[in-house]
Amino acid sequence: MKKLSYLILSSLIIPTSFAQLAAPNENGITFGHVHLNVSDIELQKSIWVEHFNGTIVERGPLTVAKLPNMMVALTEKEPTTGSRETKMHHFGFKVRNMDKFLDKWRADGLEVGNIFLGSEGQLNAYVILPDNIAVEMQEDRGLHKEITGYHVHWFLDNPEEILGWYTEMFDLEVRPRGRITTTTNVPGMNLSFGANNSGRQNTQNSAIDHIGFEINNLEEFCRELEAKGVVFDIPYREIPSIGLNIAYFTDPSGVYVELTEGYDEY
């Protein structure tokens, strides 16, 4: 693969106004981030800046790429497996000009997967990041930005059941996305649940380690989830060194989930 040019770190950590989380809903919930385990963090930072228009922010041990509607957090750790072998098969973006995006992607020696007409009648393509991380791109020529976060996609044996669990726990409504009927939305992100498991693995320690939701008044929200039967792997705690309050649970499908409070200040 052609080596990507590494940007000077000081030029990466200037915040930009367009890269921010969506405003929370009436329950104080918005989408927060996707967290990746990567074998070469400098290479990944370069990709997220050069191809996704991200801005790198570093606080203590935490490295995140700020993007419209979401963040991508990076940990330098060899993943146990790529995303396509797990329940969280991929996450996706909308892009204004697919040809422009893919031409630049190929020019840097990066892998392009299937190109196809997606469930919403738009041109879609999979691109594969190092560490076998699948990202689905969907062209939307009416997009006001060059690129924006769009969806995260579970591949499951029981999509209706897991969709129902999320709509109950997060007080959401079912909202089909094109031909995909088992989806719901939080501000900034569509949550899609597909019937395509085939023995896929849980996510923790894989390339897509977990996904995250940003929650106003997180401590109270965690109490509400516990009352609904959620058992936390890591209960609510405050981490002043990175400016976050956090909690973790594993959803019934095996996808690891982080709840945060504070990412909207990054």
N, C-alpha and C positions, 0 to 999 in steps of 0.2 A: 504494500500500500504506500502510495506517495506520502511522505511525511508532511503533516500539516505544520504550518508556521506557528510558533508559539508566541502569543502576545505578551507584552510586558505586563506584569501583574498590576502595576499601578494604573494602567489604562483600562483594566478590566473591572475595577471595583468602584467606578463612579456610577452612582445610581441613576437610572433613567426614569422619567415620569410615566412612560407607557408600559413599563414592566411592573405590573402590580396585580395583586389578587382582586377578584371580583368582590363587589360589595356583598356582605352577608345577607341572608334571607331573614325573615321576621323571627326565626328561631336562633339567629346568631351564628349560622353555619355557612361556610363557603369552602370551596376546594382549596387545599393548601399546596401539596407537593407530591411528587414521585421520588422515591429514594433509591438510588442505584449503588450497587457494589461494583467497582470497576478496578481493573488491574493496572491501568495507567491513568491517573487522575489528571495529569497535565494534558494528555491527549484529549481526554473527555472535555476538559474546560475549553480547549481550543475549538472543538467541534460545536459545543453549545453556544459559543460566542460567534463563530464565523458562519455557521449554517442556520442557527435558530435565533440569531439576533439577541442572545442572552447577555446579561450583565452579571459578572461574578462578584459575590459578596462572601467574605470570610470573617467568621467570628469564632475565636478560639479554634477548636478542632473542626468546626462545621464549615463546609464549603457548599454554597448553593448558587445555581444559575437562575437569576430572576427572568421570568418570561411573562408575556401577557396571559393572565388568568391562572397562573400557576408558577411554582418553582420546581426545579430539579435539584435535589440534594445528592452529593457525591461523597462516597467513602472509598478510599483506596484499600481494596480488599478483594482478593481473588474470589469471584463468585463460584458457588457450587455448580451452577448450571445457568444456561441462558434463559431468557424470558419465555421462549416458545415451548419450553418443556414444563412450564408452571401454570397454575390456575390464572395468574395475571399475565396473559399471553402477550399483550402489548398495550401501549398507550398511543394517543393520536393527536395530530394537529391539523388545523386548516391552514392552507397556504394560498396566496393570491395567484401565483403563477407556478404551476407544477413543472413545466419545462425548464424554467430558470432555476428552480430549486434543484432538480435532478441533474442538470448539466453541471452545476457547481459541485454537487455531491460526487458525481462520477469523476470530475476533474481532480478531486483529492483522493481518488482511489478507494472510495467507500462503496459498500455493497448496496445494490438496488435489488429488491425482490420482485414480487408480482406487481404488475400494473394492470388495473382492472376497473370496471364500472362498479362503483360501490352501491350500497343499499339505499342511498338517497339520490341515485342517478347522477352522481358526480364522478369525475376521474379520481381514482385512488391509486396509491402506490405504497408498498412497504419499503422502508429503508432499514438497513441493519447496521447498528452501531457496533464497534468493537465490544467483545464479551457477549456477542450474540443477543443483543438487545433489539427487539423488534419495535419499530415505530411506524404507525400508519399515517400517511399524509392524504389529505382530501383537498382537492382544488376547489376554491370558491373565489371566482373572479370579482365578486362584489365585496370582498373583504376590505374593510377600511385600513387594516394593518397588513404588513407583509405576511405575518404568520401569527397564529395564536393557538394556545392549548384548546383541545376540543373534547376528547373522551378517554376513558380508561376501560379496558375490555377484559372481563373474566371469561374463561372457557371452562364450562362446567357440565356435570351430568344433570344437575337440578337447577337450571337458571331461574325458573319461576319461584322456587323456594327461597333462593338467596336474594332475588329481587324483593320478595315479600319481606324478608328479614330487614333489609336496608330501609324500605319504605316505612316499616313499623318503628325501627330504632331511631331513624333520623326524621320522622314525620314528613315523608315525601310522597309525591304522587307519581303513578306510572305514566310515563310520557314516551310513546314509541318514537323511534328515530328511523325514518324511512321504512324499510321492510322489517326492521328489527323491532319487535313488539315488547321485548323484555328489557326495557331501559327506564331510567329515571334521571332526574337532573338535580344537582346542587348548583348554586351560583358558580359560574366559570367552568363547569365540567359536566359532561354527560357520563353516566355510569351505565355501561352496557353489559349484559349477561348473556353469553352465547352457549348453545348446547353443543359443546365440542370438547369433551374432557380427555378421553382416551388415556386415563391413568396419569394425568399431569400432577406435578409435585406442588407442595406448599411453597410459599414464596420466601420465607425468612432464610437469609444467607445466599439466596440466588441473585441473579443480575438485577431484577426488580425486587428489592428486599421488601419494600412496603409502600403503601400509598398513605397520604395524610390529609386530614380535614382540619381547617382552622376554625376554632370555636370561640366565640365570645363567652366569658364566664365559664371557663372550662371545668373548674372544680365542681360547680353545680351540675353541669351537663354530665360529668362522670357519675355523680350520685344518681341522676335520672337513669342512666344506662344500667347501673348496678341494680336499681329497682326493677328494671325490665329483664334482669337475669344475665347481663353481660359480666363475664369474669375477666378482669384485667390481668394481662401478663406483667405489665409494669403499671402500678397505680399512679394516680395523679401526683406529680412532683414539680417543683419549681427549680429552674436552672439559671440563675442570674448571669452566669458567665457567658451564655449565648443568648440571653434575653428571651427565653422561652419557658412556658409551662407545658408539660407533656404528659401523655398517658398512652399506653399501648394495649391493644387486644388483638386476638386472632379471630377473624370472622368464621362463621360455620363452614365456609368452603375451604379454609386453609390459607386465606390471604391475610397477611400481617398488616395491621392498620395503626397508624399513629394519629393521635389527636393533639393539636398544638394550640397555644395561645401566644401570640407575639410575632408570628411570621409577617403579619400585615404591617409591622413596623420596620421591616428590613428594607 
